[in-house]
């Protein structure tokens, strides 16, 4: 890393006004010394990153090496010398200044130690290597291919919008829908639970769990017990722009921070209090937790999408179709030959009305942090622990007390167990899905009861309801001529990606729980993001 005034680990590979300010001016807070110059904290003294940082801006008597940093500003303008670093040889070369071109306003030593010769550690995470490699090694899925062609875009996206890499060991994997079958089409449906049960039965899975699929936004919640725990495990990454320590963060499927600093501080603090009241800190013997959740309401994140895409289509379409239906009816009344045009136009208007109702039921006002709610379903990691050996039922039951102690912040994920060898059990789960979707729910997710399924088996399949799918595929998708075409949708690529992202996520979590630093676990989150850059039908 080469930066004018320095660059601590938490800012490397990122782009923001705060990062730019630090790179240009150093670690300043606006205070001045007796000479009227900015006071700069010695960020390099605490630097423990894997990347070598070469910087200047604060002149020193001779090149200063401390830890994995080198200050090569030796004050040529003040009569010192001009210094260069030869890289990769890591040799320092200096040439004395011919004159003193300006008097220094204070000593070039600036209170810093000088002449240190501590060896510069080799980086453990090399961005160039990450961009060129074709695969990542995992203990759960062997080597997983992440094409080099998709990695630069993932790094670019994350560097502009992502949370500090220290906080991101995991990005949630994509999830495949069930296959479409002729039997489902006969029922006038695109997706049906029988398709999920048939898949897992063929894979030798007998015990499954069906979890309510919430219409929200996937969110990863990192919460620490207190400020000391946050600093101990995640260091300076837990400081906000004002320098205050926060107790964690909430980020999206692509690693972006969900909330403003004020909202996040409020939400994460309440989550820490809920974890204490639910006795999770003591029972799990940890002082930090990482949870996989759904965040409600959906409209909080998707407001622009709803307004610009769904609402615009609904308003314009209904205005046009209703007027068209009236005109066709008037034409028929005057004896014109319009065949079934009035009925067809009216039917299209009714489909569009159902489309508008489908997205409107997920719109809710969220004016303050008290208006959002998590629906947790996976306990991903804690200090020294992952929980892949537990069942999904264990995860839901372990997290359920959060909703009991703070029902405003944490809601419940309903579920139904289904024994695939027992027809009444399967019928009950199917009827539960039907009830959920008739009442306006999105649908359900069917999973093997064991959190970690056999290799090659999908970790989850989503079964969405017909009215929710109207949002995805369009107002008229259930018409026979459209539904039959959707029978041909290809799931092969989606299912391969779901398996790969799931295994990459497990590896990142294992490394985080084991106490590794971000260069050891963050590449696996970047790998998931890189796989997401490939082309795929977004409706799947």
N, C-alpha and C positions, 0 to 999 in steps of 0.2 A: 504494500500500500504506500502510495506517495501522496502526501497532503501538505499543504502550505504550513499549517500550524499544528497538525497532528490529527489523529482519528482513532478513538477508542474502539474496542471490539464491537460494541453494541451498534455502532453506526456504519460499520464496514459493509459495502455492497448496497447501501440504502441511499435514497434521494429525498430530501425534504429541506425546508428552510432552516431547521435547527441543525441538521447535519452540515449544510453549507456554511452556516455561521461558525460552527466549531472548526471545520476544516480551514476556514479563512483566518479566524481570530484566536483560536484556542479556547481553553476552558475559562471563560470570563463570566462575571456576574454583574458588570457595570460599575464596580467600585474602582477607585483610583489610589495610587500610592502618593508619597510626598512629592514626587516629581510630576504628578498629574498624568501618569501613564496607567493604562489598565492593569489591574492585578490579575495574574493568571495562575490558576492552580496547576500543580505539577501532575498532570494526568499520566505521564509516562512512568512515574514512580510506582503506580499501581497497575500498570498494564500487564496482563497475563495472556494476551491473545496469541494465536498460532501464526498470524501473519506478521511479517517484518514491516514495521512502519518507519518510513524515512520522512523527516519533516524538518522545519526550521522555524522562522518567524521570531523566536526568542533567542537572541544571540548568546553564545557561550564562548569561553576562551579557546576551547578546542573541541573537536567532534565528541559528542557525548553519547556513549553507548550504555543503555541501562535496560536490562531485560531484553525484550525483542523490539527495541526502538533505537533509532539513531538520529540525533539532532545534528545536521550538517551546516547549520547557520553559525559560522565563526566570525561574523561581523566584519567583512571586508570593507564596508563603507566606513566603519569606525576605526580603520587601521589594523584590523585583525588579519584574517586570511580568507581566501576563497577555497571552499572545501567541496570535494565530490566523493561520491561513493561508487566504486566500480562494482557492478552487479552482473552476473551472480558470484563473482570472485569475492565480494564483500571486503574489498580493500579500500581504505580511506586515503585520498590524495589531497594535499593542501598546498596552496601557493600563497606566500605572504603578499599582503597589499602593498602597493608602491607608496601609498600616502594615507594620511587620515583625511578622508573626504568630509567627514562630519563628526562633531564631538558627540559622544554617546550621552544621552540624558541621565543614564545611570550605569553602574558597572555591568559589563557584559556577562559577569558571572550570574547576575540575577538571583543570587541565593541558591543556585542549583549546584549539586555535586558535579564534578567534572572528571574527565579522563577515565571513566569506568571502562573496564574491559570484559564485562560479562559476555559470554558467548551468546550469539544470536541463534535461538532455537529454530530448527527446521519446522515449517508449518505442517500441521496435521491435516488441514483442509486447504487444498489448492484449487482455486476457482477454475484455473485453466484446465487442470486435470478433470475436474467435474464436468466441464463443458465438452470434453473430448471423449470421455469414457462412454461405453455403450451399455453398461450394466452395473447394477448395485448388488452386493452380496447380502443375503439374508439367511437367517437360521431356520426360517419357516417355509421358505419357498425356493431355496437355492439362489442362483444368480438370476436376477430379473432384468430384462432388457428395457432400458430407457433410452430411446434413440437420441444420439447427440444432436440431431437436427431440431429437436423440440426443447432442449435444455436452455439455450440462450433466451428464448421467449419467457420461459418460466422464471429464470433469474431476473429478467427485466421487470416482469409483472410484480414479482415479490419485492424487489428492491425499491420500487416506487410506492407500494401500498402495504407491504407486510409489516407485522409486528416485529419487535426485536427478535433476531434468530434464536437467542437464548430461550425465548418463551415458546418456540414452535418446534416441537419434536414430531408433531402429528397433524396431518390433514385428513379429514374423513374421506373414505373411498366412495366412488360412485356405486350405484346399486342397479342391478338389472331388473327389468320387469319380467313377469312370466311370459312364456311363449303364448302365441295366439293359436287356438285350435278350432277346427270346424264345429266342434260341439259347443264351444262358447259362442260362436257366431250364430248358431241355431237359436240360442237364447237371446240374441240381439245384444251381445256383450263383446267387448274386445279383450277384457281380462276377467278371469274367474279363479277363485281359490283352488278349484280342482286341478288347474294347470300347475300350481306350485306343489300341491301334495303329490301329484304324479311324478314330478321331477325328483323330489327328495326320496320318494319311495323307490324309484329306479336306481338311485344312488346308494341304496342300502340304509337310509336314515328312517328310523321308526318313530322317534320322539321329536316333535317340533313345538315351537312356541309361536303364536300369532300375536304380534304387538300392534296396537293402534298406531296408524300412521298419521302424525299430526301435520296439518297444513301450516307450516311455519318456515323458519330458516334454520338450516343446520348450523349449530354454534358449538365451539369448543370452549369450555370454561376452565380456566386455571385459577385456583384459589389457594392462598397460603394462610396458615394459622394466624400469623402476626407479622409485623414488620421485620423482626429479627429473622424469622424463617424465610421470608421473601429475599432478604439480602444474602443470607447464608447460601441458599440454593441457586438463586438466579441473579445475584449481584446487582450491578448498576442498571440492568435491564428493567428493574422494577421501579426506577425513578421516573417520574413524569417530567413534563417540560419545565415545571417550576422547581424541580429538584426534590419533591416530596416522594416518599416511598409509598407505592401502591401495593395492594395485597394480591395482585394477579391481573388477569386480562380476560377478555372475551373476543374471540376472533371467528371469522367466517371460514367456509370451505376452501377459500383461496388464501387464507392467512391474514386478511385485512381486519383491522380493529373495528369492532361493531359500533362502539359508542364514543361519544365525546369524553374527554378526561373526567369531567364532573359526573356524568352519568356512570361511567365505568367505576369510578371510585365508590360511589354509592352502592352500586349493584354488587361489586365484588366484596365490599365490607359486609353487606348483609348476608352474602353467601357464606363468608367465613363464620359469622355468628350462627347461622343455621347449622353449619357443620359441627360447631361446638355444642349447640343445643341437642343435636341428633347423636352426639357422642361418637362422631366418626373419627375425630383426631385420636381419641384414646383407643377405640376399638380396633382401628387399623394401624395404630402405632406409627403415625406419620404427621408431618406438619405442613404438607401440601397435597393437593388432589388435582387430578386432571379428569374432567367429565366430558362425555359426548352427549349432546343434548339437542333438542329442537327448541327454538326460541319463537315465542308467539308475541304479538300477532304477525302474520305474514306480511301485512301491509306496511309494517314499520320499515322493512328493507325494500319491499317491492312497490313502494308507492309510485315511483316514476313509471315503472313497467305497467302497473294497473291503469294509471291515468293516460299514458301515451299510447298504449297498445290495446288493452282489453276494453277500457271504457270508451275509447275513441271508436273502436269497431262496433261496440254495442249501440252507442248513440247514433252514429251515422247509419248503421245497418237498419236499425228499427225505424228510424225516420223514413228511410227510403222504401223499406218493404211495406210498412203500414200504409203509406201513401199509394204504393203500387197495388196493394190488395184492394183498396177503396176504388181506385181507377178501373181495375179489372172488373170489379163487381158492377160498377156503373156502366161499363161497356156492355156487359152481358144483359143488363136491364134494358139497354137500348136495342137489343137484338143482334148485337155483333157476335161473330163466331170467335169466341176466346177459349174454347175447349175447357180444360181444367185449370187454366191460368189463375183464376181467383183462389182456388183451393190450394194450389201449389205455392202461391205467394204467401197465403195466410199461414201455411204449414212452416214455411221458411221463417216467417216472423215469429212464430211460436218457438221454433228452435233457438232463435236469437234471444228471445226473452229468457229461456232456460239458461243460455250461455251467460247472460248478464247476472242472473240470480246466482249462478255457480261461483263467479269470482267475488260477487258482493258479500257473500256470507263469510268471507275470510278477511274483510276489511274492518278494522277497529281502530279507534283513536288511541294514540300513544303519545301523550304530551309530557310525561315525566317518567323517571325510572320506575315508579310504582305501577306503570301501565304495562310492563313487560313481564313475561313469565317463562321460566325454563321448564321443559319436560325431559328430565334426564333419563337415559336408558343404559348407558355404559359407564362403568367406573374403569377408566382406561389405565391409570397408573397412580402410584403413590411412592413415598420414599422407600426405595429398595424393593418395590413390589409391582408386578403386573398381575392381572387376574384372568389370564386366558384359560386357566384350568378350571374356572368356575363355569356354571351354567348361566344362560341368560336370565333364568328365573332368580338366581342368586343376585345378579347385578340389580335387577328391578327391586327385589326385596331389601337389599342393602341400601339403596338410594331412596326408598320410599319414606323413611323418617324425615327427610328434608322437607317434603310436602306437608308432613304433619306438624312440624315446628314453625314453618313459614309458608303457609298455603298461598300467600300472595306472590311470592317469588318462585316457588317450585310447585308445579302441578304433577299430576299422576299420569303415567303411561299405562293404560288398561291393556290387559292381555288375556289370552285364552290358550290353554294347552291342547294339543291335538295329537293323539296316538294314531299313527297312520295304519296300524293293524286293526283298529277298532272303528268300524263304520259309524256307529253313533257318535263317537268323539269327533270324527271328521265332519259329520253332518252338523254337529253343534257349532263347530268353528266356522263352517260355511254360513250358517244362519246368523252367527254373530257378525260376520263381515257384511252380510246383507243389511242387517239392522243398522250398523254403523253408517253405511253409505246412503241408506234411505233417509237417515236423519241429517244428512249433509256432510258426513265425515269424508276424508280423502280416501280411506281404505285401510289396509293393514300390510304389515311386513311379516312374511313367514320365514323363520330361521330354524336350523337344527337346534335342539335344546342346548347342546354343548356349544360354548362360545367359539371354540376352535374346531371347525369341521375337518373331515379328512381332506387331504391334499387333492385339489382339483374340483372340489365341491363348492358351489356358491355359498358364501356365508349368509346370504339373505336374498329373498326375491320379493319385490313389491307387487301387490295386487290392488290396483286403484279402482275406485268406483266409477260408474258410467258418467255421472254428472261432473265429477272432477276432471275426467278425461275430456269432457267437452271443452274445458279451458285449454287443454294441451293440443288437441287435434282439430278444434274448430266446432262451430255451432251445429253443423250438419253431419258430423262424422258417423253418427249411428244409422244414417240412411244406408240401405243394403248395398248400393253401388259403391259407396265409400268404404264401408266396413269390410267388404270382401277384398278390397285392395290392400287393406292393412294386415290381412292375413300373411302377406309376403314380407313384412318388416323383418329385417335380419338382426338377430341378437348376438351373433358370434363375437363381433368386435367388442360389444358392450360387456359381455360376460368375461372375456379375457381381461379387459381393462379392470373390471371389478375385482377379479382375483389378484391381479398384480398390485393394485393399489392397496388392497386389504393386507397383503403380505408385507409391503413396504411400510405400512403404518405400524404393524406389529414390531418390526425391527427397530424403528425409531423409538417406540415406547420402551422397549427393553433397554435400549442404551440410555434413555433419560432416567429410567428407574434405577439403573445401576450406578448412577452418579456421574455419567459422562458429561463433558462439556459440549457446547453447541456444535463444534465442528464434527463431532462423532454422530450426532443424531439429526441435525437439521438437514443434511443432504437427502435423507429419506423423505422428509416433507417436500423438499424441492423435486424429488423424483415423482411423487404423486402429482404435483402441479405440472410437471413436464408431460406426464402421460395425458393430462387433461387438455393439453394444447392440441392434440391430434384431432382430426375431423371425426365427428360422431353426430348422429341424428339427435338433436337436443330433446326431442319429444320422448326419447326412450328413458 
